[in-house]
Amino acid sequence: MSGALYLVGTPIGNLGDFSPRAVEILQQVDFIAAEDTRVSLKLLNHFGIKKPLVSYYEHNKNMSGEKILSRILGGETCALVTDAGMPAISDPGEDIVRLCAQHNVDVFVIPGPSAVVSALAVSGLPTSRWCFEGFLSANKKERVEHLETLQSEQRTMIFYEAPHKLLRTLEDMLAVLGDRPIAVVREITKLHEETLRTTIAGALAHFTEKAPKGEFVLVIGGAPEQKAEEVTPEQALEIVQRYRGEGKSLKEACKLAAKDTGYGKNELYSMALENQ
């Protein structure tokens, strides 16, 4: 292997989900960059992998990222792993990938488990169009502002959430988004894996009664498609007259009003002539 960065997906619960290719890459690289070296050491020991570990996480990513890049530019190969799931997804790994790209370093991906896609797959909600919003802020004002930007989002939305913040998040979601369909997916691939398919209000009631435990992924239905309000002929002619008042010819006014109302321009033209 020449100098390169390998993004290696790790199990999000069940160690049986670790791929043979992932094991092979970790055995071949020169060193491994880990979110928490203690957590990653347990994984490496389970698969009999002995490699030097360096720490790379949110609070040391700038300094550690430069050191990792320097070693890769020097010809070494590095595997980046997180405690669970895919590196660079809601994770500081995105910064080192960007750094490597800026220095023309090859970055390869070894696909692995992802809580985002796994939760979406079992949610029972539309999967053709979706967006990932990561963790909402612990600050209520910032959390509400984030949710307000999503009020008209029609795609299925996916969030990560910690148990101690779950109730507050559900309360704000209900207040800002309204009572939408939701799948609350907990402890994916682990012993107590659970998917609760309900509404936001139903989820809030459930976890108010039953204290939240474990790591959560929230999959929420998008906003219903807004149907254009039907425009009456009278309203359509008023729009034509408004454009006429702006100095447009009757033909041009009907053409512009057709775009606003859904009526045909010729239809509007005939209606306007009949009402003169």
Secondary structure by P-SEA (a helix, b strand, c coil): cccccccccccccccccccaaaaaaaacccbbbbccaaaaaaaaaaaccbbbbbbbcccaaaaaaaaaaaaaaabbbbbbbcccccccccccaaaaaaaaaaaccbbbbbccccaaaaaaaacccccccccccccccccaaaaaaaaaaacccccbbbbbbcccaaaaaaaaaaacccccbbbbcccccccbbbbbbccaaaaaaaaaacccccbbbbbbbcccccccccccaaaaaaaaaaaaaacccaaaaaaaaaaaccccaaaaaaaaaaac
